[in-house]
């Protein structure tokens, strides 16, 4: 089973405390990894098809990035074979630019038939994995909604797009979508674990799909209502601005 991780802070943050723990706890995922972050409002990604944890050690490049990344929002994904693709470019996060922002996207879950989706916008992601088609679907619908109503908020555009996505392509979704200042988290089939860290680490918010969390702290469980399309969180800095059913 793949896993995802994100940090949101009100200032540039170096994830040396939690990112290596995420790698170790996700060590059963043996099919590669990726880390995405922002610098000067531009999205950057580092990816590898190598195991994130082997011979009782976190991958050297993964550890180095945990020490040197300096970003308000950081997203990481650890792959399992279900994610598909064998090349580094197929790893998450994926990146697209639209609505005047650079965006990062990482997803876990299984969705049938989404690979048949063909985007109406450019560019098209070259990765031949279903996560790319999910990202393109959300991009296309958000852009369409904005063209129809330039005053629609990013949150509302995403919420409507998710409703359409889950309706057209039912399946298991848990994903992070982020630009340089806001992180959206959505899940409809598995829990997310949330922690607001303060004092020694400063004010940051950590969210992950690792079911036990990443420390002994008091993690908050985010579980979607099975009667809804799923749970959507809007996170800015260390704060959850909104959490509710889609």
Number of C-alpha atoms within 10 A of each C-alpha: 14 23 27 28 25 28 28 29 24 17 16 16 20 19 22 15 13 16 25 23 15 25 27 18 16 22 22 18 22 19 24 25 30 25 28 26 26 24 14 7 15 13 22 17 18 18 22 22 19 14 19 28 22 13 6 8 13 20 19 11 13 20 17 13 17 18 15 12 19 17 22 24 31 30 27 27 31 32 32 20 13 14 22 16 17 14 14 17 18 26 29 31 29 24 20 19 15 14 12 7 15 17 27 28 24 30 28 25 19 16 16 11 12 20 15 9 14 11 18 13 14 11 11 13 18 10 18 15 18 22 29 26 21 24 22 22 21 21 23 18 21 25 19 16 20 17 12 10 11 10 9 14 13 15 16 14 19 22 18 15 21 23 15 16 19 16 11 11 16 15 16 18 22 23 26 25 23 29 23 22 17 19 24 21 21 28 27 24 18 17 18 26 20 21 20 20 17 11 7 6 10 14 17 22 22 22 24 24 25 17 13 13 22 25 12 7 10 12 18 13 15 19 15 21 15 11 8 12 22 23 22 25 20 18 21 22 20 21 15 16 11 12 15 13 17 20
